[in-house]
Amino acid sequence: MTTGTWWIFGVSLGQLALAVVLLRTRSGGRPELPPQALALLRGGPRAAVTVALVALHQRGAVAAGRRGTIRANGGAGRTRDPLQLGVHRSLQRALALRVLATRPKARQALDALRAELGGTGLLRPPGRLRAARFLLACVPVTVGVGLLATGITAPALLLGTVPVLAAALLLCVPPTTRAARRLLAGLRERHPLPAHRREVTDGKDVLLYVALYGDPALALLLPHFSRDGGLLRRRRGNRDDGYATGRGWNPENGPTCTSGAPD
């Protein structure tokens, strides 16, 4: 192999190394997290907004609208939660959940919540995550251009496959860290989803179950509001915790795959 081939291989490894540094997180303080923060760790922005809507619904501040939408139903009540306030202020008209999660005031509150979770080491900072994914996407381009420039040979092709495969695996790293997944698993173990709705009598427990379990909890505890308000996902087999695990991510979160994370 030529010197140019080794240079290209070295550049691609450098891109990989920098991406790994960006993906690593530092563990900070671990305060008690509110339900919407747990929901964000489990299912991403949509799950966090869903928990905020459930909290508002418990106070009569929102109700199901027409054709699977949510509408405001009075003031937000006595709450200082930024996400609940941002979601309620976004409901100037009835909106579907997927649209509501993209409204400026709701997104601003979600970004602030992401930043808080990033400081605890439970969520990778969005800017670092985007930069890492950009570097990883550049790896196959670097290898491909290098092979075309220096000549494609069997040894060079085999050598270039290594960083390309490594980049593909790292692209599967989810926004959440291993610490966050352990936290969610521990909470689910301590708070299993009840078999019957009558077993849950506290509104705070409702929020916790929705945060930890998503659709199954919604269907059990708030069947009419969830169905009429369009909170339930329609596709069967859709992983509601894909944001946390790296399985079934939506376009905002990343590709559909499963991989370990360099925490």
N, C-alpha and C positions, 0 to 999 in steps of 0.2 A: 504494500500500500504506500501511496505517496505521502509526502509531508502535508500536502493540502488536505488529504483525507483525515489525518490525525488532528489537524486544526479544526476541521468541521466537527469532528467527534468531541473535541474539547469544548467548543462553543456550546454545543447542545447539552453537554453535561453541566456547564456553567449555568445555563438557563434552568435546568432541572434543580440544581442546588439552590439557586436564588428563589425559585418557586417554593421549595420545601421550607426555606426560612420564612417566607411570607405566610405560609399556611400554618406554621407553628404558633401556638398561643401561650401566654403566660397566665397562670392561675392567680386570680385576685381574691378579694373577699367574696364570701358566698352568703349574702343576706337571704332572708326568706323571700321567695319570689311570689308575686301575685299571679293569679290564674292566667291572665293574658300573656304574661312572660313565659309561663310554662307552655301555653298553647303555641306561642311563636317558636319555641325550641322544638316542639313536636311536629307542627304542621305548617310553619311559615306564616306569612302575613295574613292569609285567608283565615287560618285557625285563630289567630289573635283577634282579628276583627269579629269573628263569630262569638268569641267569649265576651267581648265588649258589648255586642248586641244582646246577648243573653242577660247580662247585668242590667242593661238599659231596659230590657223587656220586663225584668222583675220589678222595676220601679214604675212601669207603665209609660216609659218615655218613648218607646218605639212599638210598632205593631206590624203585622204582616200586611203588605199591600196587595195590589192586583198582579196576577201573572208572575208569582214568585219574586216579589220585590219587598223591600222594607221601607216603611215610611215613619217619619217622626210623629209622635202622639203626645205632644206637649213638651215641657222643658226637660232638661237632662236630670233634674233633681239635685240632691245634695251630694255631688261627687266632685272630687278633685283629680280623678284619674285622667291623665292627659289623653290616653287612647279613647276612653269613653267619650270625653268631651269632643275630641277631634272627629270621631265617628258621628256623633249626634249633630255636630255643626255641619257635617257634609250632607246631611239629609234635608236639603232645601226642597227636594222633591223625592218621590219614591225611586229607589235605586236597587238594582240587583246586587247581590253580595260581591260578585267579581268586579263590578264597576265601583262599588263603594270603597273597596280596598285600594283603589287607585286614585281616589280623590285627594287633592293637595293637602287638606287639613288632616285627613286620616294618614296619608303617607308621611307627613311631617312627624306625627306622633309615633308611627311605626319606626321611623329612622331613629328617633330619640330612644325608643325602647331597645332597638338593636345596639345602639351605642352603649347603653347601660349594661346589656348582657355581654358585649365585647369586653368591657372592663372587668367582668367577673371570670373571664376565661371559658365561658360556656358557648360563646358564639364567635366565629371568626369575623373580624372587622370587614365590612363590605368592600372598602377600598383595597385592602390587602388581598382579599379573595379575588376581586376582579383582576388585579395586577398579576396574581399568581396564575390565573386561568389564561391571561393573555400570553404570559411567558410559556406556558405549557402548550398553547396552540401554536406558538412559533417554533417549537422543537421539530415537528415533522417538516415544516417549511424549510428550516435551516438544513436539516439532513437531506431533503430532496434537492435543494439548490446546490448543496455541496457535492452530492453525487453526480449531478448533471455537469457541474463545472470541472470536477477532477476525474470523471470517468467511472462508469458503473461496473464494478467487478464483484465477484461472489463474496470475497472477504469483506469488502467495503460495505456491501449491502447487508451482510450479516451483522457487522459492527454497528451500522446505523439503525438496525432494528431494535437494539437494546434501549436507547434513549426514547425512541418513539413509543415502544410498549410501556415504558415507565411513565411517560407523559400521559398516556391514555389512562393508566391506573390512577394517577394523581388527579386527573380531571374528575374522577368519581368521588373525591373527598367531599363530604357534605358540609354545609355551613356550620353545623353544630360540631362541638368537640366530643371526645370520648367521655369527658367529665359530665357533659350535659346528658348524654345517653345513659350513663350510669344513674344520674339523678332521676331521670324520667322512669327508668326501670325500677328503681327503689320506691318511688312514689306509687307506681302501679301495684307493686307488691304489697305495700301497706294499705292501699286504698283500691281494692278490686271493685270492678263495676258491679253494682247490685243486680240481682236477678229481677227485682220488681220495683216499680216506681214508688210504691208506698214506703219502701225502706228509707227513702231520702226525704227528710223533712226540713232541712236547713238550706236556705238559698245559697249560702257559701259553698256547701257541699256540691250543689248542682254545678256551680262554676268550676269547681275543682275537677269533677268528673268529665265535664265537657272539655276542659283544658287537656286532660290526660288521655281521653279516649275518642274525642271527636264525634263522628257520625253515630256510632253505637249509643253513646250517651245522649245525644240529641234525640234520636228516635225513641229512646226509652223514657226520658224525662220531660221532653218538650215536643211531643210528636206533632201537634197541630201547628204550633208556631214555626217549627223547623220545616215542615212540609209546605205550608202556605207561604212562608217567607223565602223559600228557595235556599235554605241553609244546607240541605243535604246534597251530597254529590250524587250525580245520576249514574255515572259509569260504574258498573260492577267490577269488583276486584281492584279498585283504585286504592293504593296504599295511602291512607290519610296521614301516616307518619313518615312519608317519603322525605320530607325536609330534614328530619333528624337522622335518618338511616342512610340516605343516598339512594333509596329505591323509589322509582317512580317520580322523580323530580319534575316539576313543571319548568317551562322555559326560563323563568326567573331564577330558579335554583340551580339548574345544571342538567347534565345528561342523565339518562336512565341507566343506572349501573349500581353495583355494590362494591365497596372497597373500604379498607381500613384507612384511618386518618392519622397523619403525623402530628399528634397532639403534643 
